[in-house]
């Protein structure tokens, strides 16, 4: 699989964190079924892992 650019990886990382945070806030405010909570958290973790694994994060070496 090819690498994704750093900007797109950071966008995926941000969206993943936002999905997880939103699911936590909604589950605190409303009574959500377990399936919905698990789906939101699973999608968020999937986005986070995708951005970390396929992201082009190169470190600078001197």
Buried (B, 14 or more C-beta within 10 A) or exposed (E): EEEBEEEBBEBBBEBBBEBBEEBBEBBEEEEBEEEEBEBBBEBBEEBBEBBEEBBEEEEEEE
